[in-house]
């Protein structure tokens, strides 16, 4: 079975994260075994990005969601490190600004969607409006409960206009999160990463699990699929994300555009 098929949330399926093993490695024994394949995939990503940029007919939107310390930054750093920054943009969605709050919740998201020929990476995303907003009761249930269908419709509009969407939930265990947060406390080089919010949010683990399960169940669609990526092992997380991105770009049936110029007229002396 291909990795993409193995970790796809089939549209319409009911997700229970307890059934997805965050420590799974699909039979790959070690990081040493995975690294050569990851390097090959990174080279393919570079070539495919070049083709995407040249064609300028479609764009790719990558959505990354995870529990705190789930590895969103690490995934961007290790998987997308070979991409040309001229055609790749990362957007981190934090607490909405006053200006953003004066608009509908998708306004700031739509503004960050990549243009044709570009790759956009969302570090967190519009799904925060059915996750943290729900867990902390920032808006009534009658408000956030409507957003699943609104998000599906929004993503359908993007897909119909040439934006290919792929969404990754980086799935770690509660024990792995504890380990990673403790490492931040123990390692002086990681002290800058320590945030009181990460430790406070850990108290809501079960509520976030339920909220993620509903988002994954209700918003994995044929035009914007979700993938649950086992992320306890960072090297395997990177491998699976890179593999799915390569397969997704290959499926976009891209071609180098033909020149509109008569190239025979150009002669170098």
N, C-alpha and C positions, 0 to 999 in steps of 0.2 A: 504494500500500500504506500502511495506517495505521502510525504509528510503533509502536503497541503490538504489532502483528503482526510488524513488521520485526525487533524486538529480543527477541522472546519466545524462550526456550529451550523448544522443543517437548518435552513429556514423552516420555521414552524416547530422545531424541536424544543422540548422543555429542558432547560439546563439546570443540573444540580452539580455544583462545583465539587462536591464530595466524591463524585464519580470520576473526576478528572485528576489524575495523579500529577502533582506539581514536580515530582522527582523523576518522572518518566524520561528516558533517553532513547526510546525506540530501538533498543538493542545495540546502540553504539556504546562501546565500552569506556571510552576515555576522551578527555580533551585532546590528547595527543593524536588520537585517531581522527578527530573532527576537524582539527585546524587546517590541514591541507585542502579539504573540501570547502571550508569556509573561505579560504583565500581565493580559491577558484571562483566561488560564487561572487565574491566582491569584485573580481575582475569582470565578470559577466555583467554585474550591476553597472559598472562604469561604462561599458560598451553600450548597454541598453539605454542608459541615461543620455548618452551622446546621440543615439538614434532618436530618442524621444524629443530631444531639444532641436534636432535638425528638422524633424518632421513637423513639429508645432501644430499638431492636429488634436492631440489629447493631452491630458495631464494626469498625474498620479497623486492621490491623497492618502497618506499613511496616518492612521489614528492609533495612538498608543495610550492604553489605560492600564492601571495596575493599582494594587494596594500600595501604601507608602513603603518605600524601599524595594519596590517590585522590580526595578531595573530599567526604567524608561530612559534615563540619561545614558546608562551603560549600553543599551541597545543602539541608541543613536550613535554613540561614539565608536562602537566596535563593528557595526554592520554598515553604516553609511559613511564611514571615514574616507572611503575612496571616491565618493561622489564629488563632482565639480560644484563648488559652492555657488557659482554663478547661476546655476539652474536648480538649486535645492535650498529650500527655506524652512527653518524650524520655528514654530510658533508655540510658545508656552502660555497656556490659559491659566491665569491666576484669579484672585478675587476681582470681580468686575469693577471698573472705574465708575466715577459718577456719570461720565458721558455714556458709557456702555449701559448703565442701569436706566438711562433715559430712553433706551430703545428696547425692542423685543430681544429676547435672550439669544436669538440666532444671528442678530445683526453683526456682532463682533466676529462671529465665526465665518459668515459669508465673506466678509472683507479679507479674510486670511486664506481663502481657497486659492490654490495655485493656478496660475494662468497656463495657457496652452504651451506645451513643451517643457513645463516645470514639474518638479517634485515638491510637494509640501508635506511636512511632518508636523502633526499636532501632538505635542507633549501635554497630555490631558486634552480635553476637548469639550464639545457641546454636551457630551454625556454627563458632565458634572451637574447638569441641570436635572438629571434624574438619579443622581448618586448623592453627592454631598448635600444638595438642596433637599433631597428626600430624607436623608438620615438625620439632618439637623432641623427639619421642619421649618425651613426658611420660607417656604410658600405652602399653602394648603394642599392636601392630597388632590382635591378637585382640579388644581392647577397643574401639578407635576404629572398626574396620571394621564393627562391629554398629550403630554409631550412625546411619548413613544411614537405615536402615529404622525405627529408633526415632524419629528426627526426623520422618520422613514420617508415622508413626502419631500422633505428638504433634500435628503440624499438622492432621491429619485430625480429631482430636478437637476442636481449636479451630474448624475450619471447620464441623463438624457442629453446633456450638453458637453459630453466628452471628458468628464472627470471620472477616472477609474478609482474606486474607493476600496481600500483594504484596511481592516480594523483588527488590532491585536490586543487581547487581554493577556497580560503577562502574569501568569498564575503561580504565586508562591504560597507556601504553607505559613501558618501562624508562627511555627517554630523557626522557620527560615527568616521571617521578618524580625523576630526577636534577636536572632543571631546577627543580622546585618545592622540593626540599630545599636546593639552592644558594641560591634566593631567600630562604629562611629564614636562611641564614647571612649573606647580604649586606644584608638589610633589618633595621635595628635594631627596627623595630616588629613584626617577626616572630620575634625572638630567643626570645621566651617559648615559641614552638612547638617549638623545637629539643629533640629527645629523642635521647639516645644509642641507644635501642632502634630508632629509625627507620633509623639508619645501619647498625646491626648486622644488622637483619632484611633489609636490601637484599642482603646476601650470600646469602640463601636464596631469591632471586627465582625461580629455576627450580623449586625444590621447592614454593613457594607456588603457582606457576602450575599445576602438576600437581594439587595439593590442591584448588585452586579448580575446576579442570576436572572432577574427580570429584564434588565437591559439587554443581556445576551440573548435571551429567549425571544424577546419581542422585536428586536432590531437587527437580527441577522437576516438579511434579505438577499435575493439573487443579485441585486445591483450593488449591495454594500455588505458583504459577508463579514461576520466575526470569526476569529480564530482564537481558541484558548491555547496559549503557548505554555508548556511546562517550563517554569523559570527558576526552579531551585538551583539548577546547574546553569550558570551563566553562559558557558560555552555552548550548551545545547540550545538554549534560548536563542543565541545569536545565529546558530546554524539553521534553525527552523525558520526564523524570520527572514533570513537572507534567501533561503530556498524558496519560500512562498513569494517573496518579492520578485525574484528572477522568473519564476513560472508565470506570475501575473503579468509582468512586462512582456514576456515572450508571447503571451496570448493576445496582446494588443495589436498584433498583425501590423507592425510598423514598417515603413519603407522610407528610404532616403528619397527626398523629393528630386525630381528632375530639374535641371537648370533651365530657366527660360531664355537664357542667352545662347547665342550661336558660338559655342566654344572654339570652333575651328578658326574663328577670327582672331583668337588670342595666340600670338606667337612670341615666344621669348627669344631675344637675340643672344 
